[in-house]
């Protein structure tokens, strides 16, 4: 903790604002890549799923860069590969929340209109998934970690002194 009880890296509110801005950029990347891929490729029945998978992965990458270098920059780790893997897992869990909201609304509640699908997936699901992602990023991926002391030598140096006989 630093001055005023705020954690290193700014308060939660500041991080939420940055998180929302980075997420907005990720949304633009997601929608943009998805639509570009749909415009430039064949209209096979599998293509929208392929395009959505690719656009989601591009958005996750953009969000990781924004989170690492801006939202949580004071908390980023030296081990970027592990951080990226944890970020991917947290992002996929957040995406699963949106899919679960859509599945409940569409299949269990029978709300099958395009409006109902959009509200459940892109409003309720996006909000709930974003809350889960923010919590996972802040308290797991970019969590404050105690500073490690320099590695101690496994052996201690043996100090010997010899005393010369006095005449």
C-alpha positions in Angstrom: 0.0 0.0 0.0 1.2 3.5 -0.7 0.2 6.9 0.7 -3.5 7.4 1.6 -4.2 3.7 1.7 -4.4 3.4 -2.1 -2.6 0.5 -3.7 0.3 0.8 -6.0 -1.1 1.4 -9.5 -4.0 3.8 -8.6 -7.3 3.3 -7.1 -10.0 0.9 -8.2 -12.0 3.8 -9.8 -9.1 4.9 -11.9 -8.5 1.4 -13.0 -12.2 0.9 -13.9 -12.1 3.9 -16.1 -9.0 2.7 -17.9 -10.4 -0.8 -18.1 -13.5 0.5 -19.8 -11.5 2.6 -22.3 -9.3 -0.4 -23.1 -12.4 -2.6 -23.4 -14.0 -0.1 -25.8 -11.0 -0.3 -28.0 -11.1 -4.1 -27.8 -14.8 -4.0 -28.8 -13.9 -1.9 -31.9 -11.2 -4.4 -32.8 -13.6 -7.3 -32.3 -16.4 -5.8 -34.4 -14.0 -4.4 -37.0 -12.0 -7.6 -37.6 -15.2 -9.7 -37.6 -16.9 -7.5 -40.3 -13.8 -7.2 -42.4 -13.4 -11.0 -42.4 -17.1 -11.4 -43.4 -16.8 -8.9 -46.2 -13.6 -10.5 -47.7 -14.3 -14.2 -47.5 -16.9 -16.7 -48.7 -20.2 -17.0 -47.0 -19.9 -20.6 -46.0 -22.0 -21.6 -43.0 -18.9 -22.1 -40.8 -17.3 -18.8 -41.8 -19.0 -16.5 -39.2 -17.8 -18.7 -36.3 -14.3 -18.7 -37.7 -14.4 -14.9 -38.1 -15.8 -14.4 -34.6 -13.1 -16.7 -33.1 -10.4 -14.7 -34.9 -11.9 -11.3 -34.0 -12.2 -12.3 -30.4 -8.6 -13.4 -30.2 -7.5 -10.1 -31.8 -9.6 -8.2 -29.3 -8.1 -10.2 -26.3 -4.6 -9.4 -27.6 -5.4 -5.7 -27.9 -7.0 -5.7 -24.4 -3.9 -7.4 -22.9 -1.6 -4.8 -24.5 -3.8 -2.0 -23.2 -4.1 -3.5 -19.8 -0.4 -4.3 -19.5 0.9 -1.0 -20.7 -1.8 1.4 -19.3 -4.5 0.1 -17.0 -2.3 -2.1 -14.8 1.1 -0.9 -15.9 2.5 -0.6 -12.4 1.5 -4.2 -11.7 2.7 -5.9 -14.9 5.1 -8.8 -14.4 8.5 -9.6 -15.7 7.1 -13.0 -16.8 5.0 -11.7 -19.7 4.2 -15.1 -21.1 2.6 -16.3 -17.8 0.7 -13.0 -17.5 -0.6 -13.4 -21.1 -1.7 -16.9 -20.4 -3.6 -15.9 -17.3 -5.1 -12.9 -19.1 -6.3 -15.2 -21.9 -7.9 -17.6 -19.3 -9.6 -14.7 -17.5 -10.8 -13.3 -20.9 -12.2 -16.6 -22.0 -14.0 -17.0 -18.7 -15.6 -13.6 -19.1 -16.6 -14.5 -22.7 -18.2 -17.7 -21.3 -20.4 -15.6 -19.0 -21.8 -13.7 -22.0 -22.4 -17.0 -23.8 -24.1 -18.4 -20.7 -26.4 -15.4 -20.5 -27.3 -15.9 -24.1 -28.0 -19.6 -23.6 -30.2 -19.1 -20.6 -32.2 -16.3 -22.3 -32.5 -18.1 -25.7 -32.9 -21.7 -24.7 -34.2 -21.8 -21.2 -36.4 -18.7 -21.2 -37.4 -18.9 -24.8 -36.6 -15.3 -25.6 -35.4 -15.9 -29.2 -35.8 -12.5 -30.9 -32.7 -10.7 -32.2 -33.3 -8.0 -29.6 -33.5 -10.5 -26.8 -30.3 -12.2 -28.0 -28.5 -8.9 -28.2 -29.7 -7.8 -24.7 -28.8 -11.0 -23.1 -25.4 -11.5 -24.8 -24.2 -7.9 -25.4 -25.7 -6.0 -22.5 -26.3 -8.4 -19.5 -23.6 -10.8 -20.6 -21.1 -8.1 -21.5 -21.6 -6.3 -18.2 -21.4 -9.5 -16.1 -18.4 -10.9 -18.1 -16.6 -7.5 -17.8 -17.1 -7.5 -14.0 -15.6 -11.0 -13.8 -12.7 -10.0 -16.1 -11.9 -6.8 -14.2 -11.8 -8.7 -10.9 -9.7 -11.5 -12.4 -7.3 -9.0 -14.0 -6.9 -6.9 -10.9 -6.7 -9.6 -8.2 -5.1 -12.4 -10.2 -3.4 -11.5 -13.4 -2.0 -8.1 -12.3 -2.3 -8.7 -8.6 0.1 -6.9 -6.3 2.8 -9.3 -5.3 5.2 -9.0 -2.4 8.6 -7.8 -3.3 11.0 -10.8 -3.2 14.2 -10.4 -1.3 17.3 -11.2 -3.3 18.0 -14.9 -3.4 20.0 -16.0 -0.4 23.0 -18.2 -0.9 22.4 -21.8 0.0 25.7 -21.9 1.8 27.0 -19.2 4.1 30.5 -18.1 3.8 32.7 -19.5 6.6 34.9 -16.9 8.1 38.0 -18.0 9.7 40.5 -15.9 11.5 43.9 -16.9 12.5 45.6 -15.2 15.4 49.3 -14.9 15.2 51.1 -15.9 18.4 52.4 -13.0 20.3 56.0 -12.9 21.2 
